[in-house]
Amino acid sequence: MTAQGGTAPLDGAILDAHHHVWDLSVRDQDWITGPKMAPIRRNFSLDDLAPQAQAQGVTATLVQTVTVAEETPEFLALAEGSDLVAGVVGWTDLTRPDVAETLAGLRAVPGGRHLVGIRHQVQGEDDPQWLMRTDVRRGLTAVADAGLVYDLLVLPHQLPASVAVAAALPQLTFVLDHLGKPNIAAGDLEPWATQVKALAALPNTVCKLSGMFESTWDSWTMDDLRPFADTVLDAFGPSRVMFGSDWPVSTLAESYAVVVDTALRLTAHLSPAERAEIFAGTATRVYGL
């Protein structure tokens, strides 16, 4: 179900702080499995995204890599040749002792100046305390020392460890992807909301207004989304919230236009200055774009 009515307008350009691209002839995306995911088991390129982004007033984006070392330098080169991609959130094995050297090496490859953050798919780790492991914290310290940001891709049961590691590493900025993946379809506000508020209480944390359709592919309304969006907006404040489309994963539910429009509607009650933060200012500042 799509949003009702026309778009709530926004003054200024939009920065999409979270999207993906992939070419299955170069590398399989082994997470795209099952009949539900079948519509996105094909190639998605910047050429596919660019006209849609332009139509919605999106002038810059951040692209995310998967948990494959080779993909980060590939995406850095992609960003170097693109007028659309402003930054790359890459991947490296945080458990290795040479994280600092690896990050320095990535900075030295073509397009290395576009490396703005690191992300690991913590959601796939069995240990709910993975983020608090000694080797992982050592790797995260190297990320901070390199002047990069860390994106938290976690499930709700991993939020307590996210709070603990953010408190333990105040020098590192943590960006929570997809609101921490609450079960919006089931309306499960708690204990997610309490845990998100605990994370937001730490000044070195930020949240992406993204991924809201992941648990609502079959049917959704604005009333389904609003309590979760409002929780994040109230907890972090507009200056610590940024918009992300999660394209093309989001196309399993809605078009790029509807995803942007929905985020605009969910923030329509805010002032122009607050919305400018969410749709460009926060990401520009946090990732040093």
N, C-alpha and C positions, 0 to 999 in steps of 0.2 A: 504494500500500500504506500502511495506517495503522499508527500505533503500537500495540503490543500491551499489553493490560491496562488498569488504571485509572489515573486521573490522579495524578501525584505532587503532593500538596497544597502550597499556599503560604499562609503567614500574611500577611494584609494584602491591600489592593487592588492591582490591576495597572494600569499605565499603558502603553498601546499607542503606541509612539513613531513609528509609521510606517504610515499608511494613506492611501487616496485616496477621493474621491467625484467623480462626474461626471454631467452631464446632456447627452446628445447633442443634445437640441433647443436647448440654449443654445450649445454649442460641440462641434465634432467632436474626437475624440481620434484623431489621424491615425496614432498608433503602434499602434492596435488593428487589425491587419491579418492576413489569412491565416486558414486553417481552424483552426489551433491556438488562435488568440485569439478565435474566433467566440463562444464561450460568454460572454465578458465584453463583447461589443459591444452593450451595453444600458445603461440608466441604473442608477447605484448612488448611493443617498442616505444621509444620516445616519439616516433612519428605517429603512433596511434594516439598517444596522450596529448601531444601539442595542440591540435586543433580544438580538442575538448577543453583544455586548460585555457586557451585564448578566449574561447566563447564565454567562459565564466569569470574572466578578469584575473586569472591566475598567471602571474608573470615570472614566478620562480618556484622551484621545488627542491625537496630533499629526497634522494633515492636511497632505499635500504637494501643491503646485501643479505644473502643467506649465510648459513654456517659453512662456508666453503672459502678457504684462504684465497684461491685464485680469483674469486669474483671481485674482491675489493679493488685490486689494481685495474681490473677490466672496467669497473664502474668509474674509477677515478679518471681513466682515459676518456670514457664516455662523457663525463662532466666537463672535461677540458675542451671537448669539441662541441659543447651544447650551450645555447643561449638560455635554455630553460632551467637546467639543473644547476643550482647554486652550491650544493654540498652533498657529500656522500657519508652515510652512516655505515661504516664497514664492520668487518669481523676479524678478530684474531683470537687464538686460543689463550684465554686469560690464565689458564693453569700452568702454562710454560714459564720457565724462569727468564726467558729472553723477550718478554713482551715489549720492554722499552726499545730494544734494538729493532724488533719487528715494526713497531710504529714509526721509528725513525726511517726505516727502509721504505715504508709506504709513503712517507712524506717526500721521499726522493724520487719516486717514479713519476712518469708523465701524468700531470693532473693531481699530484700529491697535495697541492695547496687546497684542494677541495675536500680533503678529509676533515670532517668536523666532529665525528663521534664514532663510538664503537657500540655494537649490540651483539648479545648472545641470546639464542632462543632458550632462555631459562625455563620457559613453559614446558619444554620437553625433558627437563631433568627430573629424575625420580626423587632426588633428595630435596625436600622443601627448604632446607637450610643451605642449599648450594652456594648462594651468594655470600654466605658467612664463612665458607671454607678459607683456611689460611692462604692457600695458593691463589684462590680467586681474588681475595682482598689484596694480595700482593700485585696481581695483575691490574686490578682497578686503580691501585695507587700509581702504577705506571701510566695509566690512561690520564689520570689527573695531572701527573707531572708533565705529560705531553701537551697539556692545555686543551684536551678534548673532553667531550661530554659522553656520558654513558646512558644509553637507552635501555630502560627496563621493560623487557617483554616477559611478563609474568602472568600467572593465573591468580585468582583471589586468595587461594590458600598459601601462595608464596609472598603475599604482601607483608606479613610480619617480618620475614627475613629481609625484605626490601627496606623496611623502616629501620631495622637494626644496622644494615650495612650503610645506609645513608647517614645515620647518626655517627657511625664509626669513622666515616670518611667525609668530614665536612668540607674538605677542599675540592671534592668532586661534585659536579652537577649531575643529578640523576633526572632523566626525563621518562615519565611513566607513559608507555605506549597503550593506546586503546582503552584508557580509563582503568587499566588493570583487568580487563576482560570480565566484567560482571555478567551474570546471567540475566540480561535485560528481558529476554523472552519470558522468563519465569517471574520477573519482577522482584528478584532477590536483592533487595537493598542492603540487608544485613547478613553477615557481618562485614560485607564489602565496604559500606559507607564509613563505618567506624575505623576500619583499617586505612582507608584512603585519607581520612581526616588526620590520622596519626602521621602518615607520610607527609601530608601537606603542612603539618606543624613544623617541619624541618625546613629551614630557609634555602637549602641547596637542592630543592626538589621542584619539578615542573611537571605538567600533565598535558598530554595530547588529547584534544577533543577529536577522537578518531576511532575507527573500528566498532562503531555503535551498532552496525547492522549484522555483526558476525553471528549473534545468537537469535537474530530476528529475520532471517532470510525469507521465511514463508509469508509472514504478515507482520506489519508494524503500524503504529500510529505515533503521532507527536506526543501523545499522553504516555506512551510506553517509554519513550526516550527521555522526556523532560526531567523526571526525578533524578536520573543518573547524571545528566548534563548539569543540572542545577547543583547537585552535590559537589561536583568537581569545581564548578565556577565559584561557589560559595567558599569552598575549602581553600583553593589555591589563589583565587582572585584572578581577574583578567590578565594581569601582567605576568602571571605564571601559568597561563593556559595558551596552547597554540593549536590551530586547526591542522588536521591531516586527513586526506581522503581515503587512504589505504587502497587506492586504485592499483591493480584491477581486481583485487579480492572483493572489494565493495560492489563490483558489478554483478556478483552473485545475487545481490538484492536489488540494487538500483543503479541507474546511470550516474555518470560523473556529475552531470548537472543537478540531479536530485540530491546527491550527497552534499554538494556545496550549498544548495538552497536550504537543505535541512539544517545545516550548521548555522547559516545566517538566521534562520527562524528561531533557533534555540537561543540565540544571543540578541534577538531583536529588542529586548527590554533594556539592554545596556546602553551606555552613552556612546557617541561616535568614537571618542578617544579610547574607551575600553574595548570596543570591537576592533579598532585598528591594532591594538595590542594582540588580540587573539588571532587575527587574520594576517599579521605580518610582523608586528613589533617584537613580540615575545621570541619567536623563532630566530629572527635576525640577531637579536641581542644574545640569546642563550648560546646559539651555535657560532657566533662571531662571524656572521656572513658579511 
